[in-house]
Amino acid sequence: MHIFAIANQKGGVGKTTTAVNLAAALAASGQRTLLVDLDPQGNATMGSGIDKRGLQVSVYQVLLQLITLAEARATSPAGKFDVLPANRDLAGAEVELVDLDLREMRLKAALAEHRDDYDFVLIDCPPSLSMLTLNGLCAAHGVIIPMQCEYYALEGLSDLVNTIKKVHANLNRDLKIIGLLRVMFDPRNTLSNQVSAQLEQHFGDKVFKTLVPRNVRLAEAPSYGVPGVLFDRAAKGAQAYMTFADEMIERVGQWKE
């Protein structure tokens, strides 16, 4: 079981879009996939076609160890991957976890019981370094960083890399950066190309080959509760995420050799 946190401390960079579409693309490729929504906004839950407003149980109760992961998970109707859903209840977990034992290891403990159930677990982290994000980073083997190729994104990236280094040193020796995914990419934009070249120069093969373009169809898909890769398979954004799933499967395969 490979567990990846999808994280970036900057909001609006396509984290949830990446989490939902990568989960759907991996499932379509025959991989047993679980998507964990750790954001109280519950956007990954809704984007997977699960109504957060009707949830009786969620990742909130799992983190507080009131129920098991098996009792809380649901299946994306369109995507056919499992989801550990979230809603606004999760905002309360921040406060409640503070006084608990092993508070940053709650998600790791819940996932450990299902190590034989999944090939991939993707964790959609909130856009801040909170107790929830920390749970995601402590449970993960690696971090996938979606980022736009613009100046401010580079500023935020150095903060995130430092955070990952601290978690690696103090809490999770397995944690490493798996790769940077360039999203909302516009090849006609000179700055995009310059930042993209800088990333490749600085991070080398840590930059995924796949480029996800700006795509209206990907943006429309969540309002229908269907992952973009299934909403319009012919769209350039959908095809990019299918290519990215193949790249992830290939990269993981290389580790086993």
C-alpha positions as CSV (number, residue, x, y, z in Angstrom):
1,M,0.0,0.0,0.0
2,H,1.5,3.3,-1.1
3,I,0.2,6.4,0.9
4,F,0.7,9.8,-0.6
5,A,-0.3,13.2,0.8
6,I,-1.3,15.8,-1.7
7,A,-0.2,19.0,0.0
8,N,0.6,22.6,-0.6
9,Q,0.4,25.4,2.0
10,K,-1.0,27.7,-0.7
11,G,-4.7,27.6,-1.4
12,G,-6.3,27.4,-4.8
13,V,-3.5,25.4,-6.5
14,G,-5.5,22.4,-7.6
15,K,-4.9,20.1,-4.7
16,T,-8.4,18.7,-4.5
17,T,-8.7,18.5,-8.3
18,T,-5.5,16.5,-8.3
19,A,-6.6,14.2,-5.5
20,V,-10.0,13.4,-7.0
21,N,-8.8,13.0,-10.5
22,L,-5.7,11.0,-9.7
23,A,-7.9,8.7,-7.5
24,A,-10.4,8.2,-10.4
25,A,-7.6,7.7,-12.9
26,L,-5.8,5.1,-10.7
27,A,-9.1,3.3,-10.1
28,A,-9.8,3.3,-13.9
29,S,-6.4,1.7,-14.3
30,G,-7.4,-1.2,-12.0
31,Q,-5.7,0.1,-8.9
32,R,-7.5,-0.4,-5.5
33,T,-7.7,3.2,-4.4
34,L,-8.7,5.1,-1.2
35,L,-9.1,8.9,-1.1
36,V,-8.9,10.4,2.3
37,D,-10.5,13.9,2.6
38,L,-8.7,15.8,5.4
39,D,-10.2,19.2,4.6
40,P,-13.2,20.4,6.6
41,Q,-14.5,22.1,3.4
42,G,-15.2,18.5,2.1
43,N,-14.5,19.4,-1.5
44,A,-12.9,16.1,-2.3
45,T,-15.9,14.3,-0.9
46,M,-18.3,16.3,-3.0
47,G,-16.1,16.1,-6.1
48,S,-16.2,12.3,-5.7
49,G,-20.0,12.4,-5.8
50,I,-20.7,11.9,-2.1
51,D,-23.0,14.4,-0.4
52,K,-21.1,15.8,2.6
53,R,-24.3,17.2,4.0
54,G,-25.9,13.8,4.4
55,L,-23.0,12.1,6.2
56,Q,-23.7,10.3,9.4
57,V,-20.0,9.5,10.0
58,S,-16.8,10.8,8.6
59,V,-13.0,11.0,9.0
60,Y,-13.7,13.1,12.1
61,Q,-14.9,10.1,14.1
62,V,-12.1,8.0,12.7
63,L,-9.5,10.5,14.0
64,L,-11.1,10.6,17.4
65,Q,-11.1,6.7,17.3
66,L,-14.9,6.6,17.9
67,I,-15.3,4.3,14.8
68,T,-13.1,2.4,12.4
69,L,-12.1,3.4,8.9
70,A,-14.2,0.5,7.6
71,E,-17.3,2.0,9.2
72,A,-16.8,5.5,7.8
73,R,-15.7,4.8,4.2
74,A,-18.0,5.2,1.2
75,T,-17.5,4.5,-2.5
76,S,-17.5,7.1,-5.2
77,P,-20.5,6.3,-7.4
78,A,-18.8,7.3,-10.7
79,G,-15.2,6.8,-9.8
80,K,-15.4,3.4,-8.1
81,F,-12.8,4.3,-5.6
82,D,-13.3,4.4,-1.8
83,V,-13.5,7.7,0.0
84,L,-13.0,8.5,3.7
85,P,-15.3,11.6,3.6
86,A,-15.2,14.9,5.4
87,N,-17.5,17.7,6.4
88,R,-17.5,20.7,8.7
89,D,-17.4,18.5,11.8
90,L,-13.7,18.0,10.9
91,A,-13.0,21.6,11.9
92,G,-13.7,20.6,15.5
93,A,-11.1,17.9,15.4
94,E,-8.3,20.5,15.4
95,V,-9.2,21.5,18.9
96,E,-10.2,18.1,20.2
97,L,-7.0,16.4,19.0
98,V,-4.7,18.8,20.8
99,D,-5.1,17.0,24.2
100,L,-5.1,13.4,22.9
101,D,-2.2,10.9,23.0
102,L,-0.3,10.4,19.7
103,R,-2.5,13.1,18.2
104,E,-0.5,13.3,14.9
105,M,-0.6,9.6,14.4
106,R,-4.3,9.0,14.4
107,L,-4.7,8.6,10.6
108,K,-1.6,6.4,10.3
109,A,-3.1,4.0,12.9
110,A,-6.4,3.9,11.1
111,L,-4.8,3.1,7.8
112,A,-2.5,0.5,9.2
113,E,-5.4,-1.9,9.7
114,H,-6.2,-1.8,5.9
115,R,-2.7,-2.2,4.5
116,D,-3.8,-5.2,2.4
117,D,-7.0,-3.5,1.1
118,Y,-5.5,-0.8,-1.2
119,D,-2.7,-0.3,-3.7
120,F,-2.9,3.5,-3.4
121,V,-4.1,5.8,-0.6
122,L,-4.3,9.6,-1.5
123,I,-4.7,12.1,1.3
124,D,-6.2,15.5,0.4
125,C,-4.6,17.9,2.9
126,P,-6.0,21.3,3.9
127,P,-4.0,24.4,2.7
128,S,-2.4,25.1,6.0
129,L,0.0,23.4,8.4
130,S,-2.6,22.2,10.9
131,M,-3.1,19.2,13.1
132,L,-5.0,17.7,10.1
133,T,-2.2,18.3,7.6
134,L,0.3,16.9,10.2
135,N,-1.8,13.7,10.4
136,G,-1.7,13.4,6.6
137,L,2.1,13.9,6.5
138,C,2.7,11.4,9.4
139,A,0.6,8.8,7.7
140,A,2.2,9.2,4.2
141,H,5.2,7.6,2.5
142,G,5.6,10.7,0.3
143,V,4.2,14.0,-0.7
144,I,2.8,15.0,-4.2
145,I,3.0,18.8,-4.5
146,P,0.6,20.3,-7.1
147,M,1.7,23.8,-8.1
148,Q,1.1,26.6,-10.6
149,C,4.0,27.9,-12.5
150,E,4.0,31.4,-11.1
151,Y,6.2,33.5,-8.9
152,Y,4.3,33.3,-5.6
153,A,4.1,29.5,-6.0
154,L,7.9,29.3,-5.7
155,E,7.8,31.4,-2.5
156,G,5.3,29.0,-0.9
157,L,7.2,25.9,-2.1
158,S,10.3,26.7,0.0
159,D,8.1,26.8,3.1
160,L,6.5,23.5,2.3
161,V,9.8,21.8,1.6
162,N,11.0,23.0,5.0
163,T,7.9,21.7,6.7
164,I,8.4,18.3,5.0
165,K,12.0,18.2,6.2
166,K,10.9,18.9,9.8
167,V,8.2,16.2,9.8
168,H,10.8,13.8,8.2
169,A,13.3,14.6,11.0
170,N,11.0,14.5,13.9
171,L,7.9,12.4,13.2
172,N,8.0,10.3,10.0
173,R,11.3,9.0,8.7
174,D,9.6,7.5,5.6
175,L,8.4,10.9,4.4
176,K,9.9,12.3,1.2
177,I,8.9,14.5,-1.7
178,I,7.6,12.2,-4.5
179,G,7.3,14.9,-7.0
180,L,6.0,18.3,-8.1
181,L,3.0,18.3,-10.5
182,R,2.7,21.4,-12.7
183,V,-1.0,22.2,-12.9
184,M,-3.2,24.9,-14.6
185,F,-0.3,25.2,-17.0
186,D,-0.5,27.6,-19.9
187,P,2.3,27.1,-22.4
188,R,1.6,30.5,-24.1
189,N,2.5,32.3,-20.8
190,T,6.2,33.2,-20.7
191,L,6.3,33.3,-16.9
192,S,4.8,29.8,-16.8
193,N,7.6,28.5,-19.0
194,Q,10.3,30.3,-17.0
195,V,9.1,28.9,-13.6
196,S,8.6,25.5,-15.1
197,A,12.3,25.5,-16.4
198,Q,13.4,26.7,-12.9
199,L,11.6,23.8,-11.2
200,E,13.2,21.3,-13.6
201,Q,16.6,22.8,-13.0
202,H,16.3,22.8,-9.2
203,F,14.3,19.6,-8.6
204,G,15.4,17.5,-11.6
205,D,13.5,14.2,-11.8
206,K,11.4,15.2,-8.8
207,V,9.3,17.2,-11.3
208,F,6.7,14.9,-13.0
209,K,6.8,14.8,-16.7
210,T,3.0,15.3,-16.9
211,L,1.8,18.8,-17.4
212,V,-1.9,19.5,-16.5
213,P,-3.3,22.4,-18.6
214,R,-5.8,24.9,-17.6
215,N,-9.1,23.2,-18.4
216,V,-12.7,24.4,-18.1
217,R,-14.1,20.8,-18.2
218,L,-12.0,19.9,-15.1
219,A,-13.4,23.0,-13.3
220,E,-17.0,22.1,-14.3
221,A,-16.9,18.5,-13.1
222,P,-17.2,18.9,-9.3
223,S,-20.6,20.6,-9.6
224,Y,-21.9,17.4,-11.2
225,G,-20.2,15.2,-8.5
226,V,-18.1,13.4,-11.1
227,P,-14.3,13.3,-11.3
228,G,-13.1,15.3,-14.3
229,V,-11.4,12.3,-15.9
230,L,-14.8,10.7,-16.2
231,F,-16.9,13.8,-16.8
232,D,-15.3,14.4,-20.2
233,R,-12.7,11.8,-21.0
234,A,-11.7,13.6,-24.2
235,A,-10.8,16.9,-22.4
236,K,-7.1,17.7,-22.3
237,G,-7.2,18.0,-18.5
238,A,-8.8,14.6,-18.2
239,Q,-6.2,13.0,-20.5
240,A,-3.4,14.7,-18.5
241,Y,-4.6,13.1,-15.2
242,M,-4.8,9.7,-16.9
243,T,-1.2,10.2,-18.1
244,F,-0.2,11.3,-14.6
245,A,-1.8,8.1,-13.1
246,D,0.3,6.0,-15.5
247,E,3.4,8.0,-14.5
248,M,2.6,7.3,-10.8
249,I,2.1,3.6,-11.3
250,E,5.4,3.4,-13.3
251,R,7.3,5.4,-10.6
252,V,6.0,3.1,-7.8
253,G,6.9,0.1,-9.9
254,Q,10.5,1.2,-10.1
255,W,10.8,1.3,-6.3
256,K,9.9,-2.4,-6.2
257,E,12.6,-3.4,-8.6
